[in-house]
Amino acid sequence: MIIHNLGLYDSILNQFIAEVRDITIQNDRMRFRRNIERTGEIIAYEISKTLQYHTVDVQTPLGVQPVSVPCDSIVITSILRAGLPFHNGFLSYFDKAENAFISASRKYNEDHSAFSIELGYLSSPSIDGKTLIIVDPMLATGSSLDLSYQILLKRGIPSQIHVACVIASKPGIDVVKQIFPKDITTIWAGAIDPELNDKAYIVPGLGDAGDLAYGEKI
């Protein structure tokens, strides 16, 4: 399994990651969403370098030019709701991709000392033999990603899997290593943080991405 920590390299991506982390800039929800979207665009570009390509002839006003273009059948899958702006970033680049959506949320016990993951919704085309890109802004415990992957397998077996995150935790990555097939899975992260706190949030992380993008929930 290949793991890309893009934050280790100097690029404009680090500016966007810095802003989504910044407690002051986070107050601007529109900018937060746009930075998540731009992070998706950059990771989509990086993933595009790993796809299969074939040559097509393009007719211009003055002649014919052969061009190498991607030929993978791509399905972009978001885990709602935090995944929506991230998904839009990928769709801006992979505009011919099919799309899948999964609803996953934490259900806490009465004293909030523990939680389980509830899946409430799946809308997906067949993923059989296709390149599956799962976009989840925050890879914390890996529990929602695990359950989402298991339910997606009802739609087929992908040929390649890309797990894309804005920020991932090391414990979450360890879960992905255990569950996803190592020979076809690649993890892409804007940053990888060392740990989770007692509420299973990434530290230092950025907080609740869904709330920051769309407002607090009851």
C-alpha angles and dihedrals in degrees: 000000000000120000120195116195098189092183090073090072128067111253140124087267089080090060091056092046090049091053096048088052095047110104092211098047089046088072088074101075094185091055091045091054092046092051090051088049093049090050088055091051092053094047090047089055091051091049090049089067090064098051128102117260138199133187123253129183114238119202111221126184088263105034148317123300124190111223130186110231134172117270101184118121101232131200115190112203124195129195105219139270106002091040096066101088090039089051091051090057091056092044090054088065102028093045093157093055126117116237138224130185131199127187113217128165141167117252110200127202119241098278094038090239093127140012143194129210118248122198113204108166142026127183112171143145121222111295094189111138092352135118107261118204113189111195116198116158096208120038099191116147094353091230097119091044090051094051092043092053092049093053092045090058087071085072095054143279116295122221093219133015127203118187109199125192136170090213126006131187123225091238090052092051089051089056092051089050090055098045109032122071105264097211096059104028129095125180120212120190133174086211138353117219124200107234154002126242125230089277091054094249120141115259122245085001119129106266126253107348094196093053092045091051100042110011135268120307127221 
